[in-house]
């Protein structure tokens, strides 16, 4: 069935270019589907926390990201998670790295745990898996920003150091320089 373009008073005033523009505008209008905009979280971490790129079973390239232990007295192996290699980027102005994850998603963390020893006395290791939300993951990865340690510059410490050094007694066992080499022979 052919569609005929009839000339009406409304269309007579519009040029062909206007009609073409109107039809393109109608096509550009999104249909009744509403697009969902996904919120993302940016994780920032040091280059030292990024492992080597490896090939997954599905054929994609991945990178392992290390999460330092929050407690400095915790000497267990660090937890890790895996991200696609093309999602990890180098920070433009610094030494850090970053990646984006969906805000409402979850991530599986892995940690090697010592289970026991075998007959030869070698340690037996197992993998502990923990599922956390990406918001919790951001807090864990960026915990280095919230550490409660006070940083004091060396200029501020200088008067204390001078006082400590001044209190120390100099050693009395200086060799006298009055002796010449000839006299000591």
C-alpha angles and dihedrals in degrees: 000000000000123000114225125209106219120197110239128170089259095053095038090067092051119076122225090256091056091049090049091049091049092051091048091050090053090051092049092055109101114242121244090286111111115218115230114224110212117220114226135201121215115218117201122197141152126273089244090065093061117091128207120289114260138182116250126216088257092058096252124124117245138182126211117227119205122216113207116226111263093218112067090211092056105101098177119120114279121260118249140198132189129235131177109271094236090056093063113084136182117244109252097221105030150028095274137099132219142191136182126232131179110271095224096044133097132230131205115231122202130202130177111237126193107236101179143288133293127225093279092053095252116141118255115219132200132183119248113205124202127181115214134170116256090245090058089045090056090053090050096047094045096042089114088074093059101047112138096220116124116233115211123185122233090245089061091048094047099089090051092049092048090052092050092049092047091054093054114094116235116243113264096210098090115146112236113243092208091089113087123217091248093057093051092054 
